[in-house]
Amino acid sequence: MKEKMIVVVRPDGSVEIETVGFKGKACVDFARPFKEALGEVEAERKKPEYYARGEVKKWQSQTLE
């Protein structure tokens, strides 16, 4: 599965970011610039994939599709 990020902006202005297709901590590195740009994080939930062993990728740039 290709790695991607889903961003949901609700009418009340709250934002939810979900990463899909990542294994291990690569999702944290990928989402970090977006989380920093959005400001304070209210809650964070790590999915089972976060704890899976996998290849760690370093991202030079992010593209939104």
PDB file as gemmi writes it, atoms N, CA and C in Angstrom:
CRYST1    1.000    1.000    1.000  90.00  90.00  90.00 P 1                      
ATOM      1  N   MET A   1       0.834  -1.173   0.000  1.00  0.00           N  
ATOM      2  CA  MET A   1       0.000   0.000   0.000  1.00  0.00           C  
ATOM      3  C   MET A   1       0.882   1.240   0.000  1.00  0.00           C  
ATOM      4  N   LYS A   2       0.516   2.202  -0.802  1.00  0.00           N  
ATOM      5  CA  LYS A   2       1.264   3.448  -0.888  1.00  0.00           C  
ATOM      6  C   LYS A   2       1.003   4.299   0.353  1.00  0.00           C  
ATOM      7  N   GLU A   3       2.059   4.954   0.838  1.00  0.00           N  
ATOM      8  CA  GLU A   3       1.916   5.812   2.002  1.00  0.00           C  
ATOM      9  C   GLU A   3       1.155   7.078   1.621  1.00  0.00           C  
ATOM     10  N   LYS A   4       0.257   7.493   2.505  1.00  0.00           N  
ATOM     11  CA  LYS A   4      -0.472   8.734   2.274  1.00  0.00           C  
ATOM     12  C   LYS A   4      -0.960   9.294   3.602  1.00  0.00           C  
ATOM     13  N   MET A   5      -1.419  10.528   3.536  1.00  0.00           N  
ATOM     14  CA  MET A   5      -1.954  11.181   4.713  1.00  0.00           C  
ATOM     15  C   MET A   5      -3.341  11.713   4.370  1.00  0.00           C  
ATOM     16  N   ILE A   6      -4.278  11.484   5.276  1.00  0.00           N  
ATOM     17  CA  ILE A   6      -5.640  11.979   5.107  1.00  0.00           C  
ATOM     18  C   ILE A   6      -5.838  13.093   6.127  1.00  0.00           C  
ATOM     19  N   VAL A   7      -6.285  14.255   5.639  1.00  0.00           N  
ATOM     20  CA  VAL A   7      -6.515  15.398   6.517  1.00  0.00           C  
ATOM     21  C   VAL A   7      -7.995  15.743   6.448  1.00  0.00           C  
ATOM     22  N   VAL A   8      -8.645  15.771   7.607  1.00  0.00           N  
ATOM     23  CA  VAL A   8     -10.063  16.118   7.688  1.00  0.00           C  
ATOM     24  C   VAL A   8     -10.183  17.411   8.482  1.00  0.00           C  
ATOM     25  N   VAL A   9     -10.817  18.424   7.868  1.00  0.00           N  
ATOM     26  CA  VAL A   9     -11.081  19.690   8.550  1.00  0.00           C  
ATOM     27  C   VAL A   9     -12.587  19.755   8.783  1.00  0.00           C  
ATOM     28  N   ARG A  10     -12.966  19.795  10.038  1.00  0.00           N  
ATOM     29  CA  ARG A  10     -14.388  19.799  10.403  1.00  0.00           C  
ATOM     30  C   ARG A  10     -14.937  21.238  10.439  1.00  0.00           C  
ATOM     31  N   PRO A  11     -16.251  21.365  10.348  1.00  0.00           N  
ATOM     32  CA  PRO A  11     -16.858  22.706  10.375  1.00  0.00           C  
ATOM     33  C   PRO A  11     -16.488  23.536  11.609  1.00  0.00           C  
ATOM     34  N   ASP A  12     -16.210  22.867  12.728  1.00  0.00           N  
ATOM     35  CA  ASP A  12     -15.840  23.605  13.939  1.00  0.00           C  
ATOM     36  C   ASP A  12     -14.378  24.042  13.939  1.00  0.00           C  
ATOM     37  N   GLY A  13     -13.644  23.708  12.871  1.00  0.00           N  
ATOM     38  CA  GLY A  13     -12.243  24.112  12.739  1.00  0.00           C  
ATOM     39  C   GLY A  13     -11.246  23.097  13.248  1.00  0.00           C  
ATOM     40  N   SER A  14     -11.730  22.030  13.879  1.00  0.00           N  
ATOM     41  CA  SER A  14     -10.796  21.004  14.343  1.00  0.00           C  
ATOM     42  C   SER A  14     -10.286  20.212  13.137  1.00  0.00           C  
ATOM     43  N   VAL A  15      -9.085  19.699  13.274  1.00  0.00           N  
ATOM     44  CA  VAL A  15      -8.423  18.985  12.180  1.00  0.00           C  
ATOM     45  C   VAL A  15      -7.988  17.619  12.667  1.00  0.00           C  
ATOM     46  N   GLU A  16      -8.188  16.611  11.823  1.00  0.00           N  
ATOM     47  CA  GLU A  16      -7.725  15.256  12.117  1.00  0.00           C  
ATOM     48  C   GLU A  16      -6.767  14.843  11.004  1.00  0.00           C  
ATOM     49  N   ILE A  17      -5.614  14.330  11.403  1.00  0.00           N  
ATOM     50  CA  ILE A  17      -4.623  13.827  10.450  1.00  0.00           C  
ATOM     51  C   ILE A  17      -4.481  12.333  10.668  1.00  0.00           C  
ATOM     52  N   GLU A  18      -4.568  11.573   9.598  1.00  0.00           N  
ATOM     53  CA  GLU A  18      -4.358  10.128   9.678  1.00  0.00           C  
ATOM     54  C   GLU A  18      -3.340   9.731   8.616  1.00  0.00           C  
ATOM     55  N   THR A  19      -2.335   8.983   9.028  1.00  0.00           N  
ATOM     56  CA  THR A  19      -1.372   8.456   8.066  1.00  0.00           C  
ATOM     57  C   THR A  19      -1.750   7.009   7.764  1.00  0.00           C  
ATOM     58  N   VAL A  20      -1.561   6.618   6.513  1.00  0.00           N  
ATOM     59  CA  VAL A  20      -1.949   5.285   6.055  1.00  0.00           C  
ATOM     60  C   VAL A  20      -0.789   4.680   5.267  1.00  0.00           C  
ATOM     61  N   GLY A  21      -0.525   3.400   5.494  1.00  0.00           N  
ATOM     62  CA  GLY A  21       0.481   2.690   4.719  1.00  0.00           C  
ATOM     63  C   GLY A  21       1.892   2.746   5.280  1.00  0.00           C  
ATOM     64  N   PHE A  22       2.063   3.374   6.415  1.00  0.00           N  
ATOM     65  CA  PHE A  22       3.383   3.468   7.037  1.00  0.00           C  
ATOM     66  C   PHE A  22       3.562   2.344   8.038  1.00  0.00           C  
ATOM     67  N   LYS A  23       4.806   1.961   8.276  1.00  0.00           N  
ATOM     68  CA  LYS A  23       5.142   1.012   9.334  1.00  0.00           C  
ATOM     69  C   LYS A  23       6.164   1.670  10.224  1.00  0.00           C  
ATOM     70  N   GLY A  24       6.045   1.414  11.512  1.00  0.00           N  
ATOM     71  CA  GLY A  24       7.005   1.983  12.449  1.00  0.00           C  
ATOM     72  C   GLY A  24       6.804   3.472  12.615  1.00  0.00           C  
ATOM     73  N   LYS A  25       7.883   4.154  12.952  1.00  0.00           N  
ATOM     74  CA  LYS A  25       7.824   5.570  13.291  1.00  0.00           C  
ATOM     75  C   LYS A  25       7.885   6.497  12.085  1.00  0.00           C  
ATOM     76  N   ALA A  26       7.915   5.966  10.882  1.00  0.00           N  
ATOM     77  CA  ALA A  26       7.980   6.800   9.683  1.00  0.00           C  
ATOM     78  C   ALA A  26       6.774   7.724   9.586  1.00  0.00           C  
ATOM     79  N   CYS A  27       5.627   7.279  10.091  1.00  0.00           N  
ATOM     80  CA  CYS A  27       4.418   8.104  10.049  1.00  0.00           C  
ATOM     81  C   CYS A  27       4.593   9.380  10.866  1.00  0.00           C  
ATOM     82  N   VAL A  28       5.292   9.289  11.990  1.00  0.00           N  
ATOM     83  CA  VAL A  28       5.511  10.445  12.856  1.00  0.00           C  
ATOM     84  C   VAL A  28       6.374  11.478  12.125  1.00  0.00           C  
ATOM     85  N   ASP A  29       7.441  11.022  11.487  1.00  0.00           N  
ATOM     86  CA  ASP A  29       8.321  11.925  10.742  1.00  0.00           C  
ATOM     87  C   ASP A  29       7.582  12.591   9.590  1.00  0.00           C  
ATOM     88  N   PHE A  30       6.738  11.827   8.909  1.00  0.00           N  
ATOM     89  CA  PHE A  30       6.002  12.352   7.764  1.00  0.00           C  
ATOM     90  C   PHE A  30       4.993  13.418   8.205  1.00  0.00           C  
ATOM     91  N   ALA A  31       4.279  13.184   9.284  1.00  0.00           N  
ATOM     92  CA  ALA A  31       3.214  14.092   9.723  1.00  0.00           C  
ATOM     93  C   ALA A  31       3.727  15.292  10.520  1.00  0.00           C  
ATOM     94  N   ARG A  32       4.944  15.232  11.025  1.00  0.00           N  
ATOM     95  CA  ARG A  32       5.469  16.278  11.916  1.00  0.00           C  
ATOM     96  C   ARG A  32       5.314  17.694  11.353  1.00  0.00           C  
ATOM     97  N   PRO A  33       5.734  17.984  10.118  1.00  0.00           N  
ATOM     98  CA  PRO A  33       5.607  19.372   9.635  1.00  0.00           C  
ATOM     99  C   PRO A  33       4.160  19.859   9.599  1.00  0.00           C  
ATOM    100  N   PHE A  34       3.246  18.975   9.311  1.00  0.00           N  
ATOM    101  CA  PHE A  34       1.837  19.356   9.244  1.00  0.00           C  
ATOM    102  C   PHE A  34       1.299  19.628  10.643  1.00  0.00           C  
ATOM    103  N   LYS A  35       1.662  18.782  11.598  1.00  0.00           N  
ATOM    104  CA  LYS A  35       1.221  18.981  12.977  1.00  0.00           C  
ATOM    105  C   LYS A  35       1.780  20.284  13.534  1.00  0.00           C  
ATOM    106  N   GLU A  36       3.042  20.573  13.230  1.00  0.00           N  
ATOM    107  CA  GLU A  36       3.657  21.811  13.705  1.00  0.00           C  
ATOM    108  C   GLU A  36       2.972  23.028  13.097  1.00  0.00           C  
ATOM    109  N   ALA A  37       2.611  22.935  11.826  1.00  0.00           N  
ATOM    110  CA  ALA A  37       1.956  24.058  11.152  1.00  0.00           C  
ATOM    111  C   ALA A  37       0.552  24.304  11.696  1.00  0.00           C  
ATOM    112  N   LEU A  38      -0.119  23.247  12.122  1.00  0.00           N  
ATOM    113  CA  LEU A  38      -1.486  23.379  12.602  1.00  0.00           C  
ATOM    114  C   LEU A  38      -1.573  23.857  14.043  1.00  0.00           C  
ATOM    115  N   GLY A  39      -0.511  23.705  14.799  1.00  0.00           N  
ATOM    116  CA  GLY A  39      -0.519  24.190  16.174  1.00  0.00           C  
ATOM    117  C   GLY A  39      -0.662  23.090  17.201  1.00  0.00           C  
ATOM    118  N   GLU A  40      -1.365  23.416  18.287  1.00  0.00           N  
ATOM    119  CA  GLU A  40      -1.483  22.514  19.426  1.00  0.00           C  
ATOM    120  C   GLU A  40      -2.187  21.203  19.068  1.00  0.00           C  
ATOM    121  N   VAL A  41      -1.629  20.094  19.558  1.00  0.00           N  
ATOM    122  CA  VAL A  41      -2.217  18.772  19.357  1.00  0.00           C  
ATOM    123  C   VAL A  41      -3.082  18.457  20.563  1.00  0.00           C  
ATOM    124  N   GLU A  42      -4.357  18.195  20.313  1.00  0.00           N  
ATOM    125  CA  GLU A  42      -5.284  17.878  21.397  1.00  0.00           C  
ATOM    126  C   GLU A  42      -5.151  16.433  21.841  1.00  0.00           C  
ATOM    127  N   ALA A  43      -5.025  15.529  20.876  1.00  0.00           N  
ATOM    128  CA  ALA A  43      -4.915  14.101  21.187  1.00  0.00           C  
ATOM    129  C   ALA A  43      -4.140  13.417  20.069  1.00  0.00           C  
ATOM    130  N   GLU A  44      -3.497  12.317  20.425  1.00  0.00           N  
ATOM    131  CA  GLU A  44      -2.752  11.534  19.438  1.00  0.00           C  
ATOM    132  C   GLU A  44      -2.982  10.064  19.721  1.00  0.00           C  
ATOM    133  N   ARG A  45      -3.261   9.307  18.660  1.00  0.00           N  
ATOM    134  CA  ARG A  45      -3.495   7.871  18.810  1.00  0.00           C  
ATOM    135  C   ARG A  45      -2.606   7.152  17.813  1.00  0.00           C  
ATOM    136  N   LYS A  46      -1.836   6.214  18.313  1.00  0.00           N  
ATOM    137  CA  LYS A  46      -0.971   5.428  17.433  1.00  0.00           C  
ATOM    138  C   LYS A  46      -1.671   4.123  17.079  1.00  0.00           C  
ATOM    139  N   LYS A  47      -1.701   3.826  15.786  1.00  0.00           N  
ATOM    140  CA  LYS A  47      -2.341   2.603  15.301  1.00  0.00           C  
ATOM    141  C   LYS A  47      -1.358   1.435  15.449  1.00  0.00           C  
ATOM    142  N   PRO A  48      -1.836   0.199  15.341  1.00  0.00           N  
ATOM    143  CA  PRO A  48      -0.952  -0.970  15.480  1.00  0.00           C  
ATOM    144  C   PRO A  48       0.247  -0.943  14.525  1.00  0.00           C  
ATOM    145  N   GLU A  49       0.092  -0.343  13.355  1.00  0.00           N  
ATOM    146  CA  GLU A  49       1.182  -0.267  12.380  1.00  0.00           C  
ATOM    147  C   GLU A  49       2.383   0.496  12.936  1.00  0.00           C  
ATOM    148  N   TYR A  50       2.128   1.411  13.856  1.00  0.00           N  
ATOM    149  CA  TYR A  50       3.207   2.184  14.456  1.00  0.00           C  
ATOM    150  C   TYR A  50       4.188   1.264  15.181  1.00  0.00           C  
ATOM    151  N   TYR A  51       3.665   0.229  15.785  1.00  0.00           N  
ATOM    152  CA  TYR A  51       4.482  -0.696  16.566  1.00  0.00           C  
ATOM    153  C   TYR A  51       5.072  -1.826  15.727  1.00  0.00           C  
ATOM    154  N   ALA A  52       4.709  -1.874  14.438  1.00  0.00           N  
ATOM    155  CA  ALA A  52       5.235  -2.916  13.539  1.00  0.00           C  
ATOM    156  C   ALA A  52       6.657  -2.560  13.122  1.00  0.00           C  
ATOM    157  N   ARG A  53       7.440  -3.585  12.962  1.00  0.00           N  
ATOM    158  CA  ARG A  53       8.797  -3.361  12.469  1.00  0.00           C  
ATOM    159  C   ARG A  53       8.743  -3.234  10.961  1.00  0.00           C  
ATOM    160  N   GLY A  54       9.445  -2.274  10.467  1.00  0.00           N  
ATOM    161  CA  GLY A  54       9.465  -2.059   9.029  1.00  0.00           C  
ATOM    162  C   GLY A  54      10.599  -1.134   8.677  1.00  0.00           C  
ATOM    163  N   GLU A  55      10.749  -0.909   7.415  1.00  0.00           N  
ATOM    164  CA  GLU A  55      11.784  -0.019   6.937  1.00  0.00           C  
ATOM    165  C   GLU A  55      11.446   1.408   7.336  1.00  0.00           C  
ATOM    166  N   VAL A  56      12.407   2.091   7.917  1.00  0.00           N  
ATOM    167  CA  VAL A  56      12.201   3.487   8.307  1.00  0.00           C  
ATOM    168  C   VAL A  56      12.668   4.350   7.151  1.00  0.00           C  
ATOM    169  N   LYS A  57      11.782   5.217   6.691  1.00  0.00           N  
ATOM    170  CA  LYS A  57      12.103   6.101   5.575  1.00  0.00           C  
ATOM    171  C   LYS A  57      12.239   7.519   6.092  1.00  0.00           C  
ATOM    172  N   LYS A  58      13.194   8.241   5.547  1.00  0.00           N  
ATOM    173  CA  LYS A  58      13.332   9.664   5.858  1.00  0.00           C  
ATOM    174  C   LYS A  58      12.778  10.421   4.656  1.00  0.00           C  
ATOM    175  N   TRP A  59      11.927  11.360   4.935  1.00  0.00           N  
ATOM    176  CA  TRP A  59      11.248  12.109   3.868  1.00  0.00           C  
ATOM    177  C   TRP A  59      11.950  13.431   3.630  1.00  0.00           C  
ATOM    178  N   GLN A  60      12.320  13.679   2.385  1.00  0.00           N  
ATOM    179  CA  GLN A  60      12.934  14.942   2.008  1.00  0.00           C  
ATOM    180  C   GLN A  60      11.868  15.996   1.714  1.00  0.00           C  
ATOM    181  N   SER A  61      10.761  15.551   1.151  1.00  0.00           N  
ATOM    182  CA  SER A  61       9.665  16.471   0.861  1.00  0.00           C  
ATOM    183  C   SER A  61       8.368  15.678   0.873  1.00  0.00           C  
ATOM    184  N   GLN A  62       7.275  16.379   1.056  1.00  0.00           N  
ATOM    185  CA  GLN A  62       5.982  15.739   1.070  1.00  0.00           C  
ATOM    186  C   GLN A  62       5.139  16.279  -0.091  1.00  0.00           C  
ATOM    187  N   THR A  63       4.385  15.370  -0.698  1.00  0.00           N  
ATOM    188  CA  THR A  63       3.481  15.764  -1.765  1.00  0.00           C  
ATOM    189  C   THR A  63       2.087  15.344  -1.386  1.00  0.00           C  
ATOM    190  N   LEU A  64       1.148  16.186  -1.629  1.00  0.00           N  
ATOM    191  CA  LEU A  64      -0.253  15.835  -1.382  1.00  0.00           C  
ATOM    192  C   LEU A  64      -0.899  15.480  -2.696  1.00  0.00           C  
ATOM    193  N   GLU A  65      -1.643  14.420  -2.691  1.00  0.00           N  
ATOM    194  CA  GLU A  65      -2.329  14.004  -3.917  1.00  0.00           C  
ATOM    195  C   GLU A  65      -3.780  14.391  -3.854  1.00  0.00           C  
TER     196      GLU A  65                                                      
END                                                                             
